[in-house]
Every structure is written in C-alpha cells, then in structure tokens.
Amino acid sequence: MGKKRYVVIMAGGRGERFWPESRLAQPKQLLPIVGDKAMLAQTIDRLEGLVATEDIFVITNAEQREAVLKVCPELDPAKVIGEPVGRDTAAAVGLATILVGRLDPEASFAMLPADAVIHDAAGLRASLLAAFEAAEADPVLATIGITATHPATGYGYIQQGEARGEYAGSTVYKVARFVEKPDAATAQAYLDARDYFWNAGMFIWSVNAIAAELKRNTPGLWTALQAIASGLDAGENLDALLAEYYPALEKISVDYAIIEKATEVVMLESRFDWDDVGEWPAVARHYPADEQGNVIRGTAHLAESKGNIVFSRDPDHLVALLGVEDLIVVKTDDATLVCHRDQAQAIKHMVKAMGAQTALKHLM
C-alpha cells in the first residue's frame, strides 16, 4: 500500500483586484468569478479520485473560515484552518507541514492555490499523481511548470534543467532556476527559449523533505511551529496557539524562504490548461465576446462600444454603455466600479486607499 497523500489548499487571499465583487469576508476564491461555483469549490471538485475529501485541508484567514465552510460544506471543519493574521505562504506551508505530519509523519502532500481556472481536471490529477510519485521516491520538492503560451509579464518563471526520471508517464526535470516576473522583452526571450515555464505556485513534497528545508532555511519559523505542535500534543487549542505565535512570524513567501534556496527541486510539465485569473480582464478569456469584443455577464445594453467587460449579478438592473471602449464595469448591491482595462492592476491600490477611510471600511 502506498504512502498517505493529502492536499492543502491555500485560500487566504483578499482578491482585491476583483473589487467590488470580491470583499474581505467573501473574496475571489469564494465567488464564481469564472464558472457557476465558487473557485475554491471548483478546486476541490478537481481533486475527486486523487485524494478523499476528508484528506483535504484549507488554510484561510480567520475572517473567512465560516464562509469557506458555507461554500464547501463537505470539508472536515477541523481541517479548515483560520490564520489570525496573514503571514504569506511560508507560514502556511509550515503550518500545513505540522498538521499533516501529526496525522502521518511519512505522508506527502500538495500545496495548491484556491483560485486557478483549470478546465482539464483529469490532466491536473495526472500531473499531481506523477508529482506525488516523484516526491515519494526521493526527498525532493516538486513543482508543476505551466507551458507558456504567450510572453506574460505577470508570472514568475521556472527554467527547466536536465531530466531526472519518469513517474506516472511524466518526465521529471531538475529545476535550473526560478526567475521573477520579467519585462516584456525578457518574457518574449523566455517564450522563444522553450525551456521556461510559468510558476503556478503548485508544490508537492513529503512531510520529511519540506520539514528539513523549513528547519534549515527558516529556523525562527520552525521554532514557532514546533511550539505550536507541542501545544497541540499537550491538548491546547489550535486557534489559541495560532493567536499566540502567528503574529510574530516573518511575513515571507515560500518561494523566497525555501524554494529558491533548496537544491533538490524538480518540475514536471503541466498536462492541463491553467489561468490564475488575477484581474478582471482575465475573466474575459473565459466567456464569449460579441462582435465588438464586449464580454457581458448580466443584464446590459451596449451601443457603439467595444472591448468592454460588464459584470453584474442583478438581473433587474440594466447596465447601459454608449460610445465607450475598453472599460471594466462591475455592479454589486452596494458599489459600482468603472475603470479602464489598462488600470485593472491598480484596482488593488485603490481598494487599499479606500480601506484607510473609516467611512468606506465596511465596503472593503
């Protein structure tokens, strides 16, 4: 019988670039931004046949925990963890390592984001299966590289190195290096080179392998994690332990803290489509456009207008656009966004600025 496998889904983001649809208490991953179900629910559905639902953890923030359970009632409430404060992905990975390791120190687990759009669920499962087998065969940190289809400047990249073996029909390669988000010319060079892949933030490893890297590269985090584990062993409450230790943890991503420093990192080429849908214009890629390039979700009338995105869930509210181009219009019950498509990335900064105003905090 093979080793036990778990999946840990990171679902603590605020989804600020999808305001006003996305809010702190009900962010992007808990909404049907693309599709008819919440993004998190879709992520869980794709895992059917790979791991049992009771073997799925979700790490979110405390404000969103109840909303996660409402959207995904099939989850084990004990495995839906609310962080008291956000400390980026290194802390989430460390916490997952402790929690999975207490159930089975010989287990392996995948860390996945909650909000990617993937239509080929079978391809995803095949890639994860191969990654699990690679991680169980050797003490490596495995990741999945997404085949680049255009010179994207919004993603980090993974350079593929030499082949290391084959697992479940997929070739595993040593990672030559990770690179940060490039400028347009560099992104084009990566695409032309054909050995650079998008970094989707999907990681698979054994408890032992990631624990060794945490201990070596993040000693402060590891000490706090050991204190949390000792408290759990003594019967203390997890929420109380997190409230005690989490605020003092360093806020750093697992990429910077661990992945870019580890020597035994391998990658597999994806067998599936992928889109992280990081901002409103990305939504347009997943819905049909009219003859003028307008993408409409909701009740709208557009005249002499092209390249616009309209998003409204209220069927009784008409959004009308006349003589405009390349706008994003999002209508909710209590807020309306109108901005140029070129400003989509800046929505996050606008939301932060609005959140600093007491009179607007309830709308964030």
VOGU-3710 file (C-alpha; in Angstrom, 3 decimals, decimal comma):
1> mgkkryvvim> 0,000/0,000/0,000  1,338/3,451/-0,947  2,036/6,300/1,391  -0,779/8,529/2,597  -1,436/11,620/0,482  -3,063/14,915/1,416  -3,841/18,182/-0,336  -3,606/21,568/1,386  -5,341/24,447/-0,381  -4,197/27,998/0,304
11> aggrgerfwp> -7,332/30,158/0,358  -6,438/33,213/2,396  -6,190/35,871/-0,285  -8,265/39,041/-0,260  -8,869/39,215/-4,017  -8,576/42,997/-4,024  -8,181/43,225/-7,801  -11,723/41,835/-8,116  -13,371/44,526/-6,003  -16,256/45,297/-5,694
21> esrlaqpkql> -17,351/41,704/-6,323  -14,601/40,388/-4,041  -14,605/41,542/-0,390  -12,588/40,659/2,697  -15,308/38,377/4,067  -16,180/36,915/0,653  -13,074/37,139/-1,553  -12,388/35,930/-5,069  -11,816/32,282/-4,149  -15,263/32,070/-2,535
31> lpivgdkaml> -17,047/33,516/-5,577  -17,979/32,113/-9,008  -15,757/34,592/-10,829  -15,429/32,046/-13,660  -17,975/29,244/-13,784  -21,074/28,543/-11,721  -19,414/27,535/-8,428  -17,005/29,228/-6,071  -13,400/28,994/-7,258  -12,457/27,046/-4,115
41> aqtidrlegl> -15,310/24,580/-4,651  -14,126/24,037/-8,221  -10,584/23,397/-6,959  -11,889/20,739/-4,561  -14,034/19,128/-7,267  -10,963/18,667/-9,492  -9,307/16,526/-6,821  -12,000/13,846/-6,882  -10,319/10,496/-7,412  -6,888/11,762/-6,363
51> vatedifvit> -7,476/12,216/-2,624  -10,513/11,762/-0,410  -12,349/14,910/0,675  -11,527/14,151/4,315  -7,831/14,369/3,367  -8,117/17,969/2,148  -7,032/20,888/4,340  -7,887/24,512/3,623  -5,778/27,274/5,149  -7,636/30,576/5,050
61> naeqreavlk> -7,853/33,569/7,361  -9,994/33,755/10,454  -12,479/36,208/8,926  -13,166/33,851/6,008  -13,281/30,484/7,783  -17,066/30,353/8,235  -17,601/31,460/4,638  -15,312/28,647/3,447  -17,387/26,088/5,357  -20,586/27,557/3,947
71> vcpeldpakv> -19,316/27,397/0,373  -17,743/23,941/0,828  -19,838/22,115/3,480  -18,298/18,778/2,527  -14,989/19,761/4,140  -13,992/18,497/7,576  -14,320/21,615/9,796  -11,283/20,502/11,797  -9,218/20,762/8,605  -10,327/24,301/7,724
81> igepvgrdta> -7,762/26,473/9,462  -8,171/30,204/10,005  -4,931/32,154/10,334  -5,341/35,040/12,802  -3,114/37,257/10,637  -1,707/36,787/7,152  1,955/35,801/7,121  2,325/34,836/3,443  2,883/31,350/2,080  5,964/30,229/4,039
91> aavglatilv> 3,965/30,281/7,272  1,056/28,476/5,590  3,397/25,784/4,281  4,979/25,413/7,713  1,608/25,119/9,414  0,491/22,543/6,836  3,665/20,549/7,448  2,955/20,405/11,174  -0,723/19,482/10,768  -0,197/16,808/8,114
101> grldpeasfa> 2,843/15,456/9,941  0,859/14,957/13,138  -1,558/12,755/11,216  1,170/10,809/9,415  4,853/11,801/9,543  5,532/9,632/6,481  2,833/11,276/4,349  3,232/13,504/1,322  1,075/16,480/0,476  0,401/19,006/-2,252
111> mlpadavihd> 0,059/22,745/-1,657  -2,316/24,289/-4,183  -3,799/27,751/-4,705  -7,570/28,028/-4,357  -8,447/30,187/-7,306  -6,876/28,997/-10,558  -9,083/28,246/-13,542  -8,377/24,730/-14,861  -10,810/23,106/-17,264  -8,913/19,822/-17,718
121> aaglraslla> -9,357/18,277/-14,272  -8,144/14,860/-15,446  -4,922/16,421/-16,720  -4,383/18,146/-13,384  -4,871/14,886/-11,481  -2,438/13,097/-13,798  0,221/15,748/-13,201  -0,317/15,682/-9,431  -0,148/11,881/-9,402  3,214/11,972/-11,159
131> afeaaeadpv> 4,453/14,656/-8,769  3,358/12,621/-5,744  5,257/9,594/-7,049  8,379/11,685/-7,602  8,161/13,192/-4,115  7,709/9,761/-2,541  10,639/8,258/-4,442  13,205/10,882/-3,398  13,413/13,752/-0,851  12,692/16,407/-3,460
141> latigitath> 10,464/19,444/-3,634  8,333/19,049/-6,751  6,508/21,762/-8,649  4,452/21,884/-11,838  5,537/24,211/-14,615  2,817/25,590/-16,855  3,634/25,618/-20,564  3,883/29,282/-21,535  1,556/30,279/-24,363  2,466/33,968/-24,592
151> patgygyiqq> 5,116/36,350/-23,165  3,380/37,025/-19,853  4,939/39,653/-17,598  2,657/38,921/-14,645  4,010/35,471/-13,784  7,230/34,133/-12,329  9,053/31,553/-14,428  10,805/28,219/-13,874  13,724/27,214/-16,083  13,778/23,519/-16,862
161> geargeyags> 17,036/21,654/-16,323  18,173/18,107/-17,016  15,814/15,132/-16,888  15,783/13,265/-13,576  13,446/10,346/-14,279  9,922/9,392/-15,213  6,917/8,932/-12,929  3,362/8,003/-13,925  4,148/8,789/-17,550  5,645/12,232/-16,889
171> tvykvarfve> 9,292/13,206/-17,146  10,645/14,943/-14,070  13,324/17,589/-14,588  15,703/19,312/-12,226  14,864/22,997/-11,850  17,698/25,112/-13,235  16,429/28,309/-11,629  13,401/30,377/-10,666  13,059/33,892/-12,039  10,777/36,728/-11,010
181> kpdaataqay> 8,210/38,494/-13,183  10,098/39,709/-16,284  9,722/42,729/-18,509  8,132/42,231/-21,928  11,383/41,643/-23,825  12,642/39,107/-21,303  9,284/37,322/-21,287  9,479/37,017/-25,076  13,005/35,598/-24,777  11,752/33,021/-22,264
191> ldardyfwna> 8,939/32,030/-24,618  11,351/31,674/-27,542  13,779/29,586/-25,458  11,050/26,977/-24,808  12,630/25,808/-21,537  10,926/28,383/-19,316  7,560/27,623/-17,739  5,116/29,682/-15,724  5,297/29,201/-11,974  1,753/28,336/-10,842
201> gmfiwsvnai> 2,606/28,030/-7,142  1,792/24,314/-7,013  4,124/22,280/-4,803  4,260/18,601/-3,857  6,598/17,066/-1,274  6,870/14,637/1,593  6,478/15,869/5,150  10,096/14,899/5,837  11,507/16,734/2,815  9,756/20,053/3,415
211> aaelkrntpg> 10,309/19,853/7,177  14,060/19,512/6,606  14,060/22,606/4,375  11,970/24,618/6,835  14,336/23,714/9,650  17,396/24,612/7,569  16,190/27,819/5,909  13,660/29,305/8,357  14,869/28,457/11,873  12,714/31,124/13,520
221> lwtalqaias> 9,567/29,887/11,808  10,495/26,288/12,571  10,930/27,028/16,279  7,480/28,613/16,431  5,973/25,684/14,539  7,500/23,240/16,989  5,966/25,213/19,845  2,564/25,001/18,143  2,986/21,265/17,613  3,991/20,747/21,242
231> gldagenlda> 0,943/22,694/22,361  -1,328/20,536/20,221  0,285/17,407/21,665  -0,497/18,768/25,123  -4,161/19,237/24,193  -4,112/23,000/23,682  -6,499/24,690/21,245  -5,097/25,351/17,763  -6,735/28,765/17,411  -5,269/29,877/20,724
241> llaeyypale> -1,824/28,639/19,719  -2,003/30,426/16,377  -3,095/33,636/18,099  -0,062/33,347/20,377  2,631/32,535/17,821  1,453/33,694/14,383  1,712/37,493/14,769  5,457/37,280/15,409  6,212/35,114/12,357  8,176/36,602/9,473
251> kisvdyaiie> 5,983/37,548/6,526  7,680/35,891/3,554  6,698/33,718/0,618  7,669/30,057/0,437  9,402/30,830/-2,883  11,864/33,253/-1,253  12,166/31,406/2,042  12,509/27,839/0,783  12,089/27,044/-2,897  14,776/29,339/-4,306
261> katevvmles> 17,285/28,139/-1,684  16,665/24,388/-1,865  18,967/22,279/-4,038  16,673/19,324/-4,707  13,824/20,988/-6,587  12,247/19,271/-9,569  9,482/20,160/-12,010  7,015/18,439/-14,252  5,463/19,968/-17,344  1,740/20,538/-16,922
271> rfdwddvgew> -0,732/18,250/-18,646  -3,560/20,738/-18,264  -4,704/24,258/-19,087  -4,234/26,933/-16,433  -5,124/30,557/-15,794  -4,660/32,261/-12,446  -7,325/34,847/-13,400  -5,547/37,567/-11,473  -7,618/40,561/-12,588  -10,868/41,472/-14,324
281> pavarhypad> -9,519/41,403/-17,917  -8,558/37,750/-17,398  -12,224/36,875/-16,878  -12,897/37,876/-20,476  -10,732/34,987/-21,676  -13,290/32,507/-20,369  -16,513/33,924/-21,810  -17,622/34,593/-25,386  -17,400/38,143/-26,685  -19,844/39,875/-29,025
291> eqgnvirgta> -18,844/41,169/-32,448  -17,368/44,292/-30,858  -15,269/42,373/-28,350  -17,526/43,134/-25,384  -17,851/40,465/-22,685  -21,083/40,696/-20,726  -22,191/38,806/-17,626  -25,552/40,136/-16,531  -28,169/42,455/-17,989  -26,581/45,055/-20,213
301> hlaeskgniv> -27,056/47,035/-23,413  -24,028/48,342/-25,262  -24,196/50,717/-28,224  -21,257/51,919/-30,307  -18,978/50,420/-27,683  -16,207/47,853/-27,954  -13,740/45,901/-25,848  -15,679/46,383/-22,602  -16,246/43,995/-19,704  -19,566/44,201/-17,850
311> fsrdpdhlva> -20,143/42,099/-14,731  -23,449/42,321/-12,840  -25,381/39,651/-10,919  -28,604/41,657/-10,592  -30,903/40,635/-13,484  -33,213/43,549/-12,717  -30,508/46,187/-13,056  -29,606/47,300/-16,568  -26,078/48,454/-17,303  -26,011/50,605/-20,445
321> llgvedlivv> -22,846/51,758/-22,197  -22,774/54,197/-25,092  -19,783/55,180/-27,180  -17,075/53,855/-24,853  -14,164/51,470/-25,279  -12,084/49,164/-23,094  -13,914/49,774/-19,830  -14,470/47,452/-16,890  -17,891/47,957/-15,295  -18,758/45,877/-12,223
331> ktddatlvch> -22,040/46,416/-10,411  -22,885/44,950/-6,978  -25,626/45,759/-4,474  -23,626/48,447/-2,715  -20,824/49,512/-5,040  -20,037/50,075/-8,709  -16,620/50,068/-10,348  -15,848/51,817/-13,625  -12,260/51,814/-14,837  -10,204/51,452/-17,988
341> rdqaqaikhm> -8,922/47,942/-18,723  -5,362/49,271/-18,600  -5,913/50,213/-14,940  -7,025/46,757/-13,777  -3,825/46,153/-11,800  -4,323/49,459/-9,969  -7,673/48,397/-8,502  -5,778/46,738/-5,649  -4,077/50,007/-4,717  -7,339/51,910/-4,934
351> vkamgaqtal> -9,019/49,426/-2,594  -6,213/49,804/-0,049  -6,597/53,562/-0,173  -10,367/53,339/0,283  -9,921/50,897/3,152  -7,922/53,530/5,006  -11,022/55,728/5,094  -13,231/54,881/8,060  -16,412/55,732/6,170  -15,609/53,165/3,470
361> khlm> -14,171/50,286/5,531  -17,461/48,376/5,503  -17,342/48,248/1,699  -13,925/46,558/1,529
//
